[in-house]
Amino acid sequence: MQTMPGQCAILGSGETTVVGRRVLSQMLPRLEEPRTIAVLDTPAGFQPNRVLVAEKIVQFLRERLGEFRPQPQRIETRQEEQESETGAAMLAAITHARAILAGPGSPTYMIRELQGTTYFDAIRQAHANGTALYVSSAASIAMSSYSLPVYEIFKVGDEPSWYQGLDFFKPFGMNLAIVPHWNNNEGGADLDTSFCYMGRERFSKMLKQLPEDVVVFGIDEHTACILDFVTGEVAVEGKGGVHIIREGQMVEFQASESFPLTLLGAEAVAQGQQQALSMVGNPIDVETLLAPGETLDPRIEEQNLAGALPAPLIDALVTIRADLRAAKQWLFADRLRDTLSTYGIVIEDTPQGSQWHIEEEE
C-alpha cells in the first residue's frame, strides 16, 4: 500500500502556547492510535537543562492535549551513542512514532548532532511513511537547506553568513531558508531584532548571499504553517503571518489563509504546475521590505485582548462553560473554551472546578 508523507507544522515560536495547542489539535486526530510522539531533545542537547526543555513539551502534550491520548517520549539523539543499546532504543522510538516534535535551542548544534546520522535517516523515512512533523524556532531553522547560525551571529558577533542545514525538504523539491521569529521586537527601540534577531541591516546582506533558487520562508512569532503533502496546501494559523521571498519579490499570507505548496518551490503534488509568485496576491519588492525606518507589516502586530477583558466577564464566561458541560453540551463548551484560548485565556478543569489564567507569552 502506498503511503503519503505526514503533515508538517513549522512554527515561528510558541510551540507550547495557545497556537501550538491549536495546531496539534488539528494534526493529532489524523494520526492512528496509539499516538506515540517522539520529542527530540536535540536542539537544546548542549544545555544543562536539556531534560527540562524537552519535558516541558512532553508535559504540554499530556496536560493540554490529553483528549487525544498522546503518548509522548523524550528522545535523546547523541551521535556517539548511535551504535549503543540506548541509541538503538531511541532509533526504534523514532521509527515507530506517529509524530516527531522538536523546538528551541541551537540550530547549528541540532545540525551537527543529526547530520549524516541514522537518527536523521529514520526521521526522514518516518515522515515519508506518514509520521507528522512539528518543529519550531531553532528546529525550524535546522531543517532548512540554508540555516541561520543565530547564536553565532547575534551573541558571538560572527560575520553574517549561512550554515549548511539538514535540507529536510529537498526530496520535495524545496530549497528553503526558514526564518522563524520574523517579527521579533525584543530589542525594542534600541536594537533591531527583527528577522530572527538579525535586524534589517544584517539580514539584507544575508539575502544577497543566497543562491537565486533558494526560497526564504519567514514565519512570525506565535504563528504556524501546516504543510499538507496530500492536498498540496499550506494553512496559516496563529497571531501573525508568513512571508515568502522568491525572485526578488515577497508575498504574505495571514492567519486563516492558505496557499499552494508549490509556492515554496515544491514539486507539483495536488495543485498542478509550479505557481509563480507574481500570480499570487500583491507581491512587494524585497528592497521595500528592507527599507530603513519602515515597520514590519502592521497587520501582524499582536493584541493582548485577554488583558483588556474585565475579570468578572471572564468569570461569567467560564461559569457559562461549566453549565454547558453539566448539561452535556460538550461541543458548545469546547467552542467557548477554544474561543477564549484564542485570546490568551486558558481554562483548566480541576477537581475544585474550572480555573482560568492568562497565558504568558514566551
DRENMI-916155 format. One record per residue (C-alpha): residue number from 0; chain; x, y negated, z. Coordinates in steps of 0.5 Angstrom, whole numbers, plus 500, padded with zeros to 3 digits. Layout:
DRENMI-916155
+-------+------+-----+-----+-----+
: torke : fipa :   u :   v :   w :
+-------+------+-----+-----+-----+
:   NUM :    A :   X :   Y :   Z :
...
+-------+------+-----+-----+-----+
***
This chain:
DRENMI-916155
+-------+------+-----+-----+-----+
: torke : fipa :   u :   v :   w :
+-------+------+-----+-----+-----+
:     0 :    A : 500 : 500 : 500 :
:     1 :    A : 503 : 493 : 498 :
:     2 :    A : 504 : 488 : 504 :
:     3 :    A : 504 : 481 : 503 :
:     4 :    A : 508 : 476 : 507 :
:     5 :    A : 506 : 474 : 514 :
:     6 :    A : 504 : 467 : 515 :
:     7 :    A : 509 : 462 : 517 :
:     8 :    A : 508 : 456 : 522 :
:     9 :    A : 513 : 450 : 522 :
:    10 :    A : 512 : 445 : 528 :
:    11 :    A : 516 : 438 : 528 :
:    12 :    A : 515 : 439 : 536 :
:    13 :    A : 510 : 441 : 541 :
:    14 :    A : 511 : 449 : 541 :
:    15 :    A : 508 : 450 : 548 :
:    16 :    A : 503 : 444 : 548 :
:    17 :    A : 495 : 443 : 545 :
:    18 :    A : 498 : 443 : 538 :
:    19 :    A : 501 : 450 : 539 :
:    20 :    A : 495 : 453 : 542 :
:    21 :    A : 491 : 450 : 536 :
:    22 :    A : 496 : 453 : 531 :
:    23 :    A : 497 : 460 : 535 :
:    24 :    A : 489 : 460 : 536 :
:    25 :    A : 489 : 461 : 528 :
:    26 :    A : 494 : 465 : 527 :
:    27 :    A : 493 : 471 : 532 :
:    28 :    A : 486 : 473 : 531 :
:    29 :    A : 489 : 475 : 524 :
:    30 :    A : 494 : 480 : 527 :
:    31 :    A : 493 : 487 : 528 :
:    32 :    A : 493 : 490 : 535 :
:    33 :    A : 497 : 491 : 539 :
:    34 :    A : 499 : 484 : 538 :
:    35 :    A : 506 : 484 : 540 :
:    36 :    A : 510 : 478 : 540 :
:    37 :    A : 518 : 477 : 540 :
:    38 :    A : 520 : 471 : 543 :
:    39 :    A : 527 : 469 : 541 :
:    40 :    A : 532 : 466 : 546 :
:    41 :    A : 537 : 465 : 540 :
:    42 :    A : 536 : 457 : 539 :
:    43 :    A : 538 : 456 : 547 :
:    44 :    A : 542 : 462 : 548 :
:    45 :    A : 548 : 458 : 550 :
:    46 :    A : 544 : 454 : 555 :
:    47 :    A : 545 : 457 : 563 :
:    48 :    A : 537 : 456 : 563 :
:    49 :    A : 536 : 460 : 557 :
:    50 :    A : 532 : 465 : 560 :
:    51 :    A : 527 : 460 : 563 :
:    52 :    A : 527 : 456 : 556 :
:    53 :    A : 524 : 463 : 553 :
:    54 :    A : 520 : 465 : 559 :
:    55 :    A : 516 : 458 : 558 :
:    56 :    A : 514 : 460 : 551 :
:    57 :    A : 512 : 467 : 554 :
:    58 :    A : 508 : 464 : 560 :
:    59 :    A : 505 : 460 : 555 :
:    60 :    A : 502 : 465 : 551 :
:    61 :    A : 500 : 469 : 557 :
:    62 :    A : 496 : 464 : 560 :
:    63 :    A : 494 : 459 : 554 :
:    64 :    A : 492 : 465 : 549 :
:    65 :    A : 490 : 470 : 554 :
:    66 :    A : 483 : 471 : 550 :
:    67 :    A : 487 : 474 : 544 :
:    68 :    A : 491 : 479 : 548 :
:    69 :    A : 498 : 477 : 546 :
:    70 :    A : 504 : 482 : 549 :
:    71 :    A : 510 : 477 : 549 :
:    72 :    A : 517 : 479 : 550 :
:    73 :    A : 523 : 475 : 551 :
:    74 :    A : 528 : 478 : 545 :
:    75 :    A : 536 : 477 : 546 :
:    76 :    A : 540 : 477 : 540 :
:    77 :    A : 547 : 477 : 541 :
:    78 :    A : 552 : 478 : 535 :
:    79 :    A : 557 : 482 : 540 :
:    80 :    A : 551 : 487 : 542 :
:    81 :    A : 548 : 489 : 535 :
:    82 :    A : 551 : 496 : 536 :
:    83 :    A : 550 : 497 : 543 :
:    84 :    A : 544 : 500 : 546 :
:    85 :    A : 541 : 493 : 548 :
:    86 :    A : 542 : 491 : 541 :
:    87 :    A : 538 : 497 : 538 :
:    88 :    A : 532 : 496 : 543 :
:    89 :    A : 532 : 488 : 541 :
:    90 :    A : 532 : 490 : 534 :
:    91 :    A : 526 : 495 : 535 :
:    92 :    A : 522 : 490 : 538 :
:    93 :    A : 523 : 485 : 532 :
:    94 :    A : 522 : 490 : 527 :
:    95 :    A : 515 : 492 : 531 :
:    96 :    A : 513 : 485 : 533 :
:    97 :    A : 506 : 482 : 530 :
:    98 :    A : 509 : 475 : 531 :
:    99 :    A : 516 : 472 : 532 :
:   100 :    A : 517 : 466 : 535 :
:   101 :    A : 523 : 461 : 536 :
:   102 :    A : 523 : 454 : 539 :
:   103 :    A : 528 : 449 : 542 :
:   104 :    A : 536 : 449 : 542 :
:   105 :    A : 541 : 448 : 538 :
:   106 :    A : 540 : 449 : 530 :
:   107 :    A : 548 : 451 : 529 :
:   108 :    A : 548 : 456 : 535 :
:   109 :    A : 542 : 459 : 532 :
:   110 :    A : 545 : 460 : 525 :
:   111 :    A : 552 : 462 : 528 :
:   112 :    A : 548 : 468 : 532 :
:   113 :    A : 544 : 470 : 527 :
:   114 :    A : 547 : 469 : 520 :
:   115 :    A : 549 : 476 : 517 :
:   116 :    A : 546 : 480 : 523 :
:   117 :    A : 542 : 486 : 523 :
:   118 :    A : 537 : 482 : 527 :
:   119 :    A : 536 : 477 : 522 :
:   120 :    A : 535 : 482 : 516 :
:   121 :    A : 530 : 485 : 521 :
:   122 :    A : 526 : 478 : 522 :
:   123 :    A : 526 : 477 : 514 :
:   124 :    A : 524 : 484 : 513 :
:   125 :    A : 518 : 484 : 518 :
:   126 :    A : 516 : 477 : 515 :
:   127 :    A : 515 : 481 : 508 :
:   128 :    A : 511 : 486 : 511 :
:   129 :    A : 506 : 482 : 514 :
:   130 :    A : 509 : 479 : 521 :
:   131 :    A : 507 : 472 : 523 :
:   132 :    A : 513 : 467 : 524 :
:   133 :    A : 512 : 461 : 529 :
:   134 :    A : 518 : 456 : 529 :
:   135 :    A : 519 : 449 : 532 :
:   136 :    A : 524 : 444 : 533 :
:   137 :    A : 531 : 447 : 533 :
:   138 :    A : 529 : 454 : 530 :
:   139 :    A : 525 : 450 : 524 :
:   140 :    A : 532 : 447 : 522 :
:   141 :    A : 536 : 453 : 523 :
:   142 :    A : 531 : 457 : 518 :
:   143 :    A : 533 : 451 : 512 :
:   144 :    A : 538 : 452 : 507 :
:   145 :    A : 541 : 446 : 509 :
:   146 :    A : 541 : 444 : 516 :
:   147 :    A : 542 : 438 : 520 :
:   148 :    A : 547 : 439 : 526 :
:   149 :    A : 543 : 435 : 530 :
:   150 :    A : 547 : 435 : 537 :
:   151 :    A : 554 : 435 : 533 :
:   152 :    A : 552 : 428 : 530 :
:   153 :    A : 547 : 425 : 535 :
:   154 :    A : 551 : 427 : 541 :
:   155 :    A : 558 : 428 : 539 :
:   156 :    A : 559 : 423 : 533 :
:   157 :    A : 561 : 427 : 527 :
:   158 :    A : 560 : 424 : 521 :
:   159 :    A : 553 : 425 : 518 :
:   160 :    A : 553 : 432 : 513 :
:   161 :    A : 549 : 438 : 512 :
:   162 :    A : 550 : 445 : 515 :
:   163 :    A : 549 : 452 : 511 :
:   164 :    A : 543 : 454 : 514 :
:   165 :    A : 540 : 461 : 515 :
:   166 :    A : 536 : 460 : 508 :
:   167 :    A : 530 : 464 : 510 :
:   168 :    A : 525 : 461 : 505 :
:   169 :    A : 530 : 463 : 499 :
:   170 :    A : 526 : 469 : 497 :
:   171 :    A : 520 : 465 : 496 :
:   172 :    A : 524 : 460 : 491 :
:   173 :    A : 524 : 455 : 496 :
:   174 :    A : 530 : 451 : 497 :
:   175 :    A : 529 : 447 : 504 :
:   176 :    A : 532 : 442 : 508 :
:   177 :    A : 527 : 442 : 514 :
:   178 :    A : 527 : 436 : 518 :
:   179 :    A : 523 : 436 : 525 :
:   180 :    A : 522 : 430 : 530 :
:   181 :    A : 521 : 426 : 523 :
:   182 :    A : 518 : 420 : 527 :
:   183 :    A : 521 : 421 : 534 :
:   184 :    A : 522 : 414 : 537 :
:   185 :    A : 525 : 416 : 544 :
:   186 :    A : 530 : 410 : 542 :
:   187 :    A : 525 : 405 : 543 :
:   188 :    A : 527 : 398 : 540 :
:   189 :    A : 535 : 399 : 542 :
:   190 :    A : 536 : 405 : 538 :
:   191 :    A : 533 : 408 : 532 :
:   192 :    A : 532 : 416 : 533 :
:   193 :    A : 527 : 417 : 527 :
:   194 :    A : 529 : 423 : 522 :
:   195 :    A : 530 : 428 : 527 :
:   196 :    A : 535 : 423 : 531 :
:   197 :    A : 539 : 421 : 525 :
:   198 :    A : 536 : 414 : 524 :
:   199 :    A : 535 : 411 : 517 :
:   200 :    A : 542 : 409 : 516 :
:   201 :    A : 545 : 416 : 517 :
:   202 :    A : 539 : 419 : 514 :
:   203 :    A : 540 : 415 : 508 :
:   204 :    A : 547 : 417 : 507 :
:   205 :    A : 545 : 425 : 508 :
:   206 :    A : 539 : 424 : 503 :
:   207 :    A : 545 : 423 : 498 :
:   208 :    A : 549 : 429 : 500 :
:   209 :    A : 543 : 434 : 498 :
:   210 :    A : 543 : 437 : 491 :
:   211 :    A : 538 : 435 : 487 :
:   212 :    A : 534 : 441 : 487 :
:   213 :    A : 533 : 441 : 495 :
:   214 :    A : 526 : 439 : 498 :
:   215 :    A : 526 : 435 : 504 :
:   216 :    A : 521 : 437 : 508 :
:   217 :    A : 519 : 432 : 514 :
:   218 :    A : 515 : 434 : 520 :
:   219 :    A : 512 : 429 : 525 :
:   220 :    A : 513 : 431 : 532 :
:   221 :    A : 507 : 435 : 535 :
:   222 :    A : 505 : 437 : 528 :
:   223 :    A : 505 : 443 : 525 :
:   224 :    A : 504 : 446 : 518 :
:   225 :    A : 502 : 453 : 517 :
:   226 :    A : 504 : 457 : 510 :
:   227 :    A : 500 : 462 : 508 :
:   228 :    A : 503 : 466 : 502 :
:   229 :    A : 496 : 470 : 501 :
:   230 :    A : 492 : 463 : 499 :
:   231 :    A : 498 : 459 : 497 :
:   232 :    A : 496 : 454 : 501 :
:   233 :    A : 500 : 450 : 507 :
:   234 :    A : 495 : 447 : 512 :
:   235 :    A : 497 : 441 : 517 :
:   236 :    A : 495 : 441 : 524 :
:   237 :    A : 496 : 436 : 530 :
:   238 :    A : 497 : 429 : 531 :
:   239 :    A : 502 : 427 : 525 :
:   240 :    A : 503 : 429 : 518 :
:   241 :    A : 508 : 432 : 514 :
:   242 :    A : 513 : 429 : 508 :
:   243 :    A : 515 : 432 : 502 :
:   244 :    A : 521 : 429 : 498 :
:   245 :    A : 523 : 431 : 491 :
:   246 :    A : 526 : 428 : 485 :
:   247 :    A : 527 : 421 : 489 :
:   248 :    A : 519 : 421 : 491 :
:   249 :    A : 515 : 422 : 497 :
:   250 :    A : 508 : 425 : 498 :
:   251 :    A : 505 : 425 : 505 :
:   252 :    A : 499 : 429 : 508 :
:   253 :    A : 496 : 428 : 515 :
:   254 :    A : 493 : 433 : 520 :
:   255 :    A : 487 : 437 : 517 :
:   256 :    A : 489 : 436 : 510 :
:   257 :    A : 492 : 442 : 506 :
:   258 :    A : 497 : 442 : 499 :
:   259 :    A : 499 : 448 : 495 :
:   260 :    A : 505 : 452 : 497 :
:   261 :    A : 509 : 450 : 490 :
:   262 :    A : 510 : 443 : 492 :
:   263 :    A : 515 : 446 : 497 :
:   264 :    A : 519 : 449 : 491 :
:   265 :    A : 515 : 456 : 492 :
:   266 :    A : 514 : 460 : 486 :
:   267 :    A : 507 : 461 : 484 :
:   268 :    A : 503 : 465 : 489 :
:   269 :    A : 496 : 464 : 488 :
:   270 :    A : 496 : 457 : 485 :
:   271 :    A : 499 : 458 : 478 :
:   272 :    A : 505 : 454 : 476 :
:   273 :    A : 509 : 449 : 479 :
:   274 :    A : 506 : 443 : 481 :
:   275 :    A : 510 : 436 : 480 :
:   276 :    A : 510 : 431 : 486 :
:   277 :    A : 507 : 426 : 481 :
:   278 :    A : 501 : 430 : 480 :
:   279 :    A : 499 : 429 : 488 :
:   280 :    A : 496 : 423 : 492 :
:   281 :    A : 500 : 417 : 491 :
:   282 :    A : 508 : 418 : 491 :
:   283 :    A : 512 : 413 : 494 :
:   284 :    A : 519 : 411 : 492 :
:   285 :    A : 524 : 414 : 498 :
:   286 :    A : 528 : 407 : 498 :
:   287 :    A : 522 : 404 : 500 :
:   288 :    A : 521 : 409 : 506 :
:   289 :    A : 529 : 408 : 508 :
:   290 :    A : 528 : 400 : 507 :
:   291 :    A : 530 : 397 : 514 :
:   292 :    A : 525 : 394 : 518 :
:   293 :    A : 520 : 398 : 516 :
:   294 :    A : 516 : 403 : 521 :
:   295 :    A : 514 : 410 : 519 :
:   296 :    A : 507 : 411 : 517 :
:   297 :    A : 503 : 407 : 522 :
:   298 :    A : 497 : 412 : 521 :
:   299 :    A : 501 : 417 : 525 :
:   300 :    A : 502 : 413 : 531 :
:   301 :    A : 500 : 417 : 537 :
:   302 :    A : 494 : 415 : 541 :
:   303 :    A : 493 : 418 : 548 :
:   304 :    A : 486 : 418 : 548 :
:   305 :    A : 486 : 422 : 555 :
:   306 :    A : 489 : 416 : 559 :
:   307 :    A : 483 : 412 : 556 :
:   308 :    A : 477 : 416 : 559 :
:   309 :    A : 475 : 415 : 566 :
:   310 :    A : 476 : 421 : 570 :
:   311 :    A : 468 : 421 : 572 :
:   312 :    A : 467 : 422 : 565 :
:   313 :    A : 472 : 428 : 564 :
:   314 :    A : 469 : 431 : 571 :
:   315 :    A : 462 : 431 : 568 :
:   316 :    A : 464 : 434 : 561 :
:   317 :    A : 468 : 439 : 565 :
:   318 :    A : 461 : 441 : 569 :
:   319 :    A : 457 : 441 : 563 :
:   320 :    A : 462 : 446 : 560 :
:   321 :    A : 461 : 450 : 567 :
:   322 :    A : 454 : 450 : 566 :
:   323 :    A : 454 : 453 : 559 :
:   324 :    A : 459 : 458 : 561 :
:   325 :    A : 454 : 460 : 566 :
:   326 :    A : 448 : 460 : 561 :
:   327 :    A : 453 : 465 : 557 :
:   328 :    A : 453 : 460 : 551 :
:   329 :    A : 461 : 461 : 550 :
:   330 :    A : 461 : 458 : 543 :
:   331 :    A : 459 : 451 : 545 :
:   332 :    A : 463 : 452 : 552 :
:   333 :    A : 469 : 453 : 548 :
:   334 :    A : 468 : 448 : 543 :
:   335 :    A : 467 : 443 : 548 :
:   336 :    A : 474 : 446 : 551 :
:   337 :    A : 477 : 445 : 545 :
:   338 :    A : 475 : 438 : 543 :
:   339 :    A : 478 : 436 : 550 :
:   340 :    A : 484 : 439 : 549 :
:   341 :    A : 485 : 436 : 542 :
:   342 :    A : 485 : 429 : 546 :
:   343 :    A : 490 : 432 : 551 :
:   344 :    A : 485 : 434 : 557 :
:   345 :    A : 487 : 441 : 559 :
:   346 :    A : 482 : 445 : 562 :
:   347 :    A : 484 : 451 : 567 :
:   348 :    A : 479 : 456 : 569 :
:   349 :    A : 481 : 459 : 576 :
:   350 :    A : 477 : 463 : 582 :
:   351 :    A : 476 : 456 : 585 :
:   352 :    A : 472 : 453 : 579 :
:   353 :    A : 474 : 449 : 573 :
:   354 :    A : 480 : 444 : 574 :
:   355 :    A : 483 : 439 : 569 :
:   356 :    A : 489 : 435 : 568 :
:   357 :    A : 492 : 431 : 562 :
:   358 :    A : 497 : 435 : 558 :
:   359 :    A : 504 : 432 : 559 :
:   360 :    A : 508 : 431 : 552 :
:   361 :    A : 515 : 434 : 551 :
+-------+------+-----+-----+-----+
***
